[in-house]
Amino acid sequence: MRAVTVREHGGLERLRYEEDFPDPRPGPGEVVVAVRAASLNYHDVFTLRGMPGITIPMPAIMGLDVAGEVAEVGAGVEGWSPGDRVLIDPIDRVKGGLMGETIHGGLAERCRAGAHQLIRIPAGVSFAEAAALPVAYGTAHRMMVTQGRVATGERVLVLGASGGVGTGCVFLAKLAGATVVACGSSKPKLERLLALGADHVIDYAHGDFMTEVHARFGKPHRRRFDGGVDVVVNFTGGDTWVPSLRCLRRGGRLLTCGATAGFDPRTDIRYIWTFELQVLGSNGWTPQDLVTLLQMVDERRLSPVIDRVLPLREAPEGLRLLAEREVIGKVVVVP
């Protein structure tokens, strides 16, 4: 089969387009899925470069988010038949492992998964839409709804709002009835975020987002519950961490699910106790999150933002665009 593989860590030059990679075969309790769409995530960039403490079996096929049709079923598989339209939960919650990392992922014509990882795609949801959901929108759903409990009337500041997780956070905050302040790094991104429903936008590439928040909503007061915002979504870390704390009103919540700009930032815990802040972590998603999101897309209450769709051979270009933050929403690859 055709696949984009990694045989050693490094930059984009380590990606190889192969036309004769061995086809997967289903074992007991497994299926082989004919890939119809796979979406890229920043996690793929980390996998390509190598992550401390995580050993990636080589050669590896990246691509965590996979949607397609069941092509083969292994022994003991019940309830699934060839031709069924399925989304694969990237996490193998029985045997362990992650698609596109320790298990071959979706940047290929076929991939293997446990039958327990399959979620049926509703008729009204395209393969590309389904593939856009798990990592980005699943993460956003758990962070905003389950952990963050974003509510009507709250002000929510989203850093990195133009990416996959970011656009998901914008949508879910708006669905909850919140006022959304979206941060982006260019005029086109800010214009698109406004079109997607953001109430306010801030260009953090040419200004200080904390200063902008204070100017628009007032400076948080340690004895009152006014000023600032109720919620900050920060999955960048690095130098944005302390300014994020300083944007929050007394009793505000900082939501985090990652640290793309650095996981060990300088911090100042005085803001946490003085303003009685809550720092809430969110890790991944549950299968029910994905079922809920598919239903939302099927009912057209949610529409995943897809920046572009690329053929398999151009997957390295998709990763470049993602790494250099030149996209708004998701990049989808089709074989």
Buried (B, 14 or more C-beta within 10 A) or exposed (E): BBBBBBEEBEEEEBBEBBEEBEBBEBEEBBBBBBBBBBBBBBBBBBBBEBEEEEEBEEBBBBBBBBBBBBBBBBEEBEEBEEEBBBBBBBBBEEEEBBBBBBBBBBBBBBBBBBBBBBBBBBEEBBBBBBBBBBBBBBBBBBBBBBBBEBEEEBBBBBBBBBBBBBBBBBBBBBBBEBBBBBBBBBEEBBEBBBEBBBBBBBBBEEEEBBBBBBEEBEBBEEEEBEBBBBBBBBBBBBEBBEBBBBBBBBEBBBBBBBBBBEEEBEEEEEBBEEBBBEBBEBEBBBBEBBBBBBBBBBEEEBEBBBBBBBEBEBBBBBBBBBBEBEBBBBBBBBB
